[in-house]
């Protein structure tokens, strides 16, 4: 992680690397997610708000999984690239977030099952 912060510091001169990291995490945090709810013998994907602790957990997990999926380069460089991409609103972790939001939007007809 510290090596990745050094790489980010060398690439972004005007913003401290910790601020880049915090903004990247904030960009990746999901606002809503779908949860499976069984109602009357049928399973529905119900969109629900995500708690702040779970938002942070999911954001870090998605960035970590995106870094682990990449091969062929040192982990610190992959982590730095993924954090930079998330800072700009791009990358695999942001794609995962967009997919979760898209799924929640598609299933908002079942929001009345959220109780």
Sine and cosine of phi, psi and omega as CSV:
sin_phi,cos_phi,sin_psi,cos_psi,sin_omega,cos_omega
0.00,0.00,-0.69,0.72,-0.02,-1.00
-0.91,0.41,-0.61,0.79,0.06,-1.00
-0.90,0.44,-0.64,0.77,0.03,-1.00
-0.90,0.44,-0.64,0.77,0.04,-1.00
-0.90,0.43,-0.60,0.80,0.06,-1.00
-0.91,0.42,-0.65,0.76,0.03,-1.00
-0.90,0.44,-0.69,0.72,0.02,-1.00
-0.89,0.46,-0.66,0.75,0.01,-1.00
-0.88,0.47,-0.60,0.80,0.01,-1.00
-0.96,0.28,-0.48,0.88,-0.02,-1.00
-1.00,0.09,-0.61,0.79,-0.04,-1.00
-0.93,-0.36,0.95,-0.31,-0.09,-1.00
-1.00,0.09,-0.54,0.84,-0.17,-0.99
-1.00,0.01,-0.23,0.97,-0.04,-1.00
-0.84,-0.54,0.73,-0.69,0.07,-1.00
-0.89,0.46,0.57,-0.82,-0.08,-1.00
-0.89,0.46,-0.51,0.86,0.02,-1.00
-0.92,0.39,-0.60,0.80,0.07,-1.00
-0.92,0.39,-0.61,0.79,0.06,-1.00
-0.88,0.48,-0.70,0.71,0.00,-1.00
-0.89,0.45,-0.72,0.69,-0.02,-1.00
-0.90,0.44,-0.66,0.75,0.03,-1.00
-0.92,0.39,-0.60,0.80,0.04,-1.00
-0.89,0.45,-0.70,0.71,0.03,-1.00
-0.89,0.47,-0.70,0.71,0.01,-1.00
-0.88,0.48,-0.60,0.80,0.01,-1.00
-0.93,0.38,-0.54,0.84,-0.08,-1.00
-1.00,0.09,-0.35,0.94,-0.05,-1.00
-0.86,0.51,0.77,-0.64,0.04,-1.00
-0.99,0.10,0.58,-0.82,0.05,-1.00
-1.00,0.02,-0.62,0.78,0.00,-1.00
-0.74,-0.68,0.40,-0.92,0.10,-0.99
-0.57,-0.82,0.25,-0.97,0.06,-1.00
-0.98,-0.18,0.64,-0.76,0.07,-1.00
-0.81,-0.59,0.60,-0.80,-0.01,-1.00
-0.98,0.22,0.75,-0.66,-0.01,-1.00
-0.75,-0.67,0.79,-0.61,0.00,-1.00
-1.00,-0.06,0.88,-0.47,-0.01,-1.00
-0.74,-0.67,0.89,-0.45,0.09,-1.00
0.86,0.51,0.61,0.80,0.04,-1.00
1.00,0.06,-0.04,1.00,0.01,-1.00
-0.87,-0.50,0.57,-0.82,0.06,-1.00
-0.99,-0.13,0.76,-0.66,0.02,-1.00
-0.87,-0.49,0.61,-0.80,0.12,-0.99
-1.00,0.00,0.97,-0.25,-0.13,-0.99
-0.98,-0.20,0.82,-0.57,0.06,-1.00
-0.96,0.30,0.70,-0.71,-0.02,-1.00
-0.66,-0.75,0.45,-0.89,0.08,-1.00
-0.92,0.39,0.49,-0.87,-0.01,-1.00
-0.96,-0.27,0.74,-0.67,0.03,-1.00
-0.93,0.37,0.37,-0.93,-0.07,-1.00
-0.90,0.44,-0.60,0.80,0.04,-1.00
-0.91,0.42,-0.67,0.75,0.01,-1.00
-0.94,0.34,-0.57,0.82,0.07,-1.00
-0.84,0.54,-0.75,0.66,0.00,-1.00
-0.90,0.44,-0.69,0.72,-0.01,-1.00
-0.88,0.48,-0.72,0.69,0.00,-1.00
-0.91,0.42,-0.66,0.75,-0.02,-1.00
-0.88,0.48,-0.73,0.68,0.00,-1.00
-0.91,0.41,-0.66,0.76,0.01,-1.00
-0.89,0.46,-0.69,0.73,-0.02,-1.00
-0.92,0.40,-0.62,0.78,0.05,-1.00
-0.91,0.41,-0.69,0.73,0.01,-1.00
-0.88,0.47,-0.69,0.72,0.01,-1.00
-0.91,0.41,-0.61,0.80,0.03,-1.00
-0.91,0.43,-0.62,0.79,0.02,-1.00
-0.93,0.37,-0.68,0.73,-0.02,-1.00
-0.93,0.38,-0.45,0.90,-0.01,-1.00
-0.95,0.32,-0.47,0.88,0.02,-1.00
-0.97,0.25,0.61,-0.79,-0.01,-1.00
-0.79,-0.61,0.35,-0.94,0.17,-0.99
0.99,-0.11,-0.16,0.99,0.01,-1.00
-0.74,-0.67,0.32,-0.95,0.04,-1.00
-0.87,0.49,0.53,-0.85,-0.06,-1.00
-0.87,0.49,-0.61,0.79,-0.03,-1.00
-0.89,0.46,-0.61,0.79,0.02,-1.00
-0.94,0.34,-0.64,0.77,0.04,-1.00
-0.91,0.42,-0.66,0.75,0.02,-1.00
-0.90,0.44,-0.69,0.72,0.02,-1.00
-0.88,0.48,-0.69,0.73,0.00,-1.00
-0.91,0.42,-0.65,0.76,-0.01,-1.00
-0.93,0.36,-0.63,0.77,0.05,-1.00
-0.91,0.42,-0.68,0.74,0.03,-1.00
-0.89,0.45,-0.66,0.75,0.02,-1.00
-0.91,0.42,-0.68,0.74,0.03,-1.00
-0.91,0.41,-0.56,0.83,0.06,-1.00
-0.88,0.48,-0.61,0.79,0.02,-1.00
-1.00,0.07,-0.07,1.00,-0.02,-1.00
0.99,0.11,0.47,0.88,-0.02,-1.00
-0.80,-0.60,-0.08,-1.00,0.14,-0.99
0.99,-0.12,0.09,-1.00,-0.08,-1.00
-0.94,0.35,-0.62,0.78,0.01,-1.00
-0.91,0.41,-0.63,0.78,0.06,-1.00
-0.92,0.38,-0.56,0.83,0.07,-1.00
-0.90,0.44,-0.64,0.77,0.06,-1.00
-0.89,0.45,-0.69,0.73,0.03,-1.00
-0.88,0.48,-0.70,0.72,0.00,-1.00
-0.89,0.45,-0.62,0.79,0.04,-1.00
-0.90,0.43,-0.65,0.76,0.02,-1.00
-0.90,0.43,-0.69,0.72,0.01,-1.00
-0.91,0.41,-0.63,0.78,0.02,-1.00
-0.90,0.44,-0.65,0.76,0.02,-1.00
-0.90,0.43,-0.66,0.75,0.02,-1.00
-0.91,0.42,-0.64,0.77,0.02,-1.00
-0.91,0.41,-0.63,0.77,-0.01,-1.00
-0.93,0.37,-0.46,0.89,-0.06,-1.00
-0.96,-0.28,0.34,0.94,-0.04,-1.00
-0.94,0.35,-0.20,0.98,0.10,-1.00
-0.91,0.41,-0.37,0.93,-0.01,-1.00
-0.99,-0.13,0.20,0.98,-0.05,-1.00
-0.89,0.46,-0.40,0.92,-0.01,-1.00
-0.94,0.33,-0.17,0.99,0.07,-1.00
-1.00,0.07,-0.08,1.00,0.00,-1.00
-0.98,0.20,0.99,-0.15,0.00,-1.00
-0.65,-0.76,0.00,0.00,0.00,0.00
